[in-house]
Amino acid sequence: MGRPTLCVPRAFAAAERAGARYLTHTACVVLLREADRIVGAHTAQGDIYAGQTVLAAGAWSDHLVASVGLMLPIRTGVYQMLRSTPASPGLLRPVVSALGRQLSLKQLPDGVFLLGGGWPGDATGDRTGFTLRQASVAGGWEAAAAILPALRTQQLEHAWCGLEAECFDSVPLLGPAVGVTGLTLAVGFSGHGFALAPAVGATVAADLLGQSAPSLDALRPSRAGAFAPELLERFRSGG
């Protein structure tokens, strides 16, 4: 998998060459609804109207759909990443995990190790930031060092958390929202959004154009209707 800091700017530039227009550093405040149709969004730079609106706002998607009276079977997960000081490049080739350990470990071309694995942090009250848990920092480092002892000669350079939208069945909601028209969801990636993004973008675009998109059949938001509402509410509340 590529590094987001390298891939995203290139994808951004390619989309602009194809005619896409972006508003950066611009908050999306609420969705705009007329009767049973979503017609766009209200942003910090004003209203933007669209024939079709795609919601791909990650951990903040539930807030935006709530603005038009909808509810999604997702909740916010807060997961830690650690970055080490550089070691000799080439010590670790694959991404490593281990049965029975919370571990995702890889080495970047510059020798830095990235450590993940689902160690939790905590979101701030408004979900615009996070706080680290020192027990998670220590636990994540030890889980990786137990697999790769060379890590013990390195130091922790940086620690942070990402806020994730977790779906009730751990796979994303892709396709038309239930209860309104004009709104397509691409949310709830449960930790796998960046790796899936190119395929998701192409498939959702095909679906919006009325083309065949059979890979979306098992991922459509309507599948949540097969589950008892009380179970979905318990998931959303963290139960």
NORVENFEN-V76715 format. One record per pair of residues at least 6 apart in sequence whose C-alpha atoms are under 8 Angstrom apart, sorted by sequence separation. I is the first residue (numbers start at 1). J is the second residue. D is the distance in whole Angstrom. If there is no record, write none. Layout:
i-><I/I>
j-><J/J>
d-><D/D>
This chain:
i-><32/33/41/42/55/65/97/107/108/123/124/145/167/176/177/206/207/31/32/33/40/41/65/96/97/106/107/123/124/144/145/176/177/206/31/32/40/41/96/97/105/106/122/123/176/177/31/32/40/62/95/96/105/106/121/122/175/176/204/31/32/39/40/62/95/96/104/105/121/122/174/175/203/30/31/39/40/95/104/105/121/122/174/175/29/30/39/40/62/94/95/103/104/105/120/121/173/174/203/28/29/30/39/40/62/93/103/104/120/173/174/203/28/29/38/39/92/93/102/103/172/173/186/28/29/38/92/102/103/121/172/173/27/28/59/91/102/120/172/173/26/27/59/90/102/119/171/172/26/59/89/119/170/171/172/26/89/90/170/171/89/97/119/170/89/90/119/167/89/137/165/166/167/88/89/117/165/166/167/86/87/116/164/165/166/86/87/115/164/165/166/85/86/87/115/164/165/85/86/132/164/84/85/132/83/84/115/132/175/83/84/131/174/83/130/82/83/175/31/81/82/30/31/81/82/29/30/33/81/31/32/80/127/185/30/31/79/80/103/30/80/102/79/80/105/79/80/103/104/121/123/79/80/102/103/175/78/79/101/174/77/78/178/78/175/176/177/178/78/174/175/176/177/173/174/175/172/173/174/171/173/78/80/82/80/80/82/82/168/60/87/168/86/168/85/84/85/84/85/84/85/83/84/82/83/84/82/83/82/83/82/81/82/80/81/80/81/80/81/79/80/78/79/78/79/78/79/77/78/76/77/76/77/76/77/75/76/74/75/74/75/74/75/73/74/73/59/61/59/60/58/59/58/59/70/74/61/55/53/54/55/56/58/59/52/53/54/55/56/57/58/51/52/53/54/55/56/58/52/54/55/38/36/37/38/39/36/37/38/36/37/38/37/73/73/73/75/74/75/73/74/75/73/75/4/1>
j-><38/39/47/48/61/71/103/113/114/129/130/151/173/182/183/212/213/38/39/40/47/48/72/103/104/113/114/130/131/151/152/183/184/213/39/40/48/49/104/105/113/114/130/131/184/185/40/41/49/71/104/105/114/115/130/131/184/185/213/41/42/49/50/72/105/106/114/115/131/132/184/185/213/41/42/50/51/106/115/116/132/133/185/186/41/42/51/52/74/106/107/115/116/117/132/133/185/186/215/41/42/43/52/53/75/106/116/117/133/186/187/216/42/43/52/53/106/107/116/117/186/187/200/43/44/53/107/117/118/136/187/188/43/44/75/107/118/136/188/189/43/44/76/107/119/136/188/189/44/77/107/137/188/189/190/45/108/109/189/190/109/117/139/190/110/111/140/188/111/159/187/188/189/111/112/140/188/189/190/110/111/140/188/189/190/111/112/140/189/190/191/111/112/113/141/190/191/112/113/159/191/112/113/160/112/113/144/161/204/113/114/161/204/114/161/114/115/207/64/114/115/64/65/115/116/64/65/68/116/67/68/116/163/221/67/68/116/117/140/68/118/140/118/119/144/119/120/143/144/161/163/120/121/143/144/216/120/121/143/216/120/121/221/122/219/220/221/222/123/219/220/221/222/219/220/221/219/220/221/219/221/130/132/137/136/137/140/141/232/127/154/235/154/236/154/154/155/155/156/156/157/156/157/156/157/158/157/158/158/159/159/159/160/159/160/160/161/161/162/161/162/161/162/162/163/163/164/163/164/163/164/164/165/165/166/165/166/165/166/166/167/167/168/167/168/168/163/165/164/165/164/165/165/166/179/188/187/183/182/183/184/185/187/188/182/183/184/185/186/187/188/182/183/184/185/186/187/189/184/186/187/180/179/180/181/182/180/181/182/181/182/183/183/224/232/233/235/235/236/235/236/237/236/238/194/195>
d-><6/6/6/6/7/6/5/4/8/6/5/5/8/8/6/7/6/7/6/7/7/5/8/8/5/6/6/4/7/7/6/6/6/7/8/5/6/7/6/7/7/5/5/6/4/6/6/5/4/7/7/5/6/7/7/5/5/6/8/4/7/6/5/6/6/6/8/5/6/7/7/5/6/6/6/6/8/5/6/6/5/7/5/7/7/5/6/8/7/7/8/7/5/8/8/5/6/5/8/7/6/7/7/6/8/7/6/5/7/6/7/8/6/5/8/7/7/7/8/4/7/5/8/4/7/7/6/5/7/7/6/6/6/7/7/8/6/6/4/8/7/5/6/8/7/5/7/5/6/8/8/8/7/6/7/7/8/7/7/6/6/8/8/6/6/7/7/5/4/8/7/5/7/5/8/7/5/6/6/7/5/7/8/6/4/5/6/7/8/6/7/8/4/8/7/6/8/6/7/8/6/6/7/7/7/5/7/7/7/6/7/8/7/5/6/6/6/8/6/7/5/5/7/6/7/7/8/6/5/6/7/6/8/8/6/6/8/8/7/8/7/7/5/5/7/6/6/6/8/6/7/5/6/7/6/7/6/6/7/7/8/5/7/6/8/7/6/6/6/6/5/7/7/6/5/6/6/6/6/7/5/8/7/8/8/8/8/8/7/8/7/7/7/8/6/6/6/6/6/5/5/6/5/7/6/7/8/5/6/6/5/6/7/7/5/6/6/4/8/5/7/6/5/6/7/5/8/6/6/6/5/6/6/5/6/6/6/6/5/5/7/4/8/6/6/6/6/8/5/8/6/4/5/8/8/6/7/7/6/6/6/6/6/8/5/5/5/5/5/7/7/7/6/6/6/6/5/8/7/7/7/7/7/5/6/7/5/5/5/6/6/6/8/7/6/8/7/8/5/8/6/8/6/8/7/6>
